[in-house]
């Protein structure tokens, strides 16, 4: 992998794709295909995540990495994964947001969505909030899912505000991958911010499927006490 990455300069996109092809794992690719039903199997090369992350770190400081970020849409799932990892390595917040805004509409699966996780957000949570608020109202499934994921990652601890729970509760979607992420968010909120999060379930603020899936996930969590789990079970909404 190191020798392949070092040979990138001067060879462009063909070399990046060649590296991906040379790191193909057919068994792993078939396994990925079963987990990501929204992606066509023939577009999955089967490159393992550690290889993609290592390549992204190398490309971040290379002209080929910059050129690759401009190549949208990509053909392969693995290319989208690499794209997400490249954005995640960007250290400048403004540049990161520019590239992320370009990329989000092209994300077509939960894995790329969830694994695109810019490190720079940790130091720019205040500046990130207006973007999240806007993304939550997007029509694109994975833009909304990404926004909910960022709320869950960055705003359930010291930067938590009750109003962020309301932002997520206001989403009413028919999309499975949006609703599942909302359920994950509220289950995590119950573990970290019980007093605030439980009120929304008690008031029936969530759509029924999301409400019940939230309870299911929370009950499965080791971070929820036995007493809390018993109470949550009483809040399950019947059809």
Secondary structure, DSSP 4 states (H G I P E B T S, - for coil): -HHHHHT-TTTHHHHHHHHHHHT--HHHHHHHHHH-TTS-GGG-----HHHHHHHHHHHTTSHHHHHHHT--S-SSHHHHHHHHHHHHH---HHHHHHHHHHHHTT--SHHHHHH---GGGGG-HHHHHHHHHHHTT-SSHHHHHHHHHHHHHHSSSTT--HHHHHHHHT-----HHHHHHHHHHHHHHHHH-HHHHHHHHHTT-S-HHHHHHHHHHHHT-TTS-HHHHHHHHHTPPP-
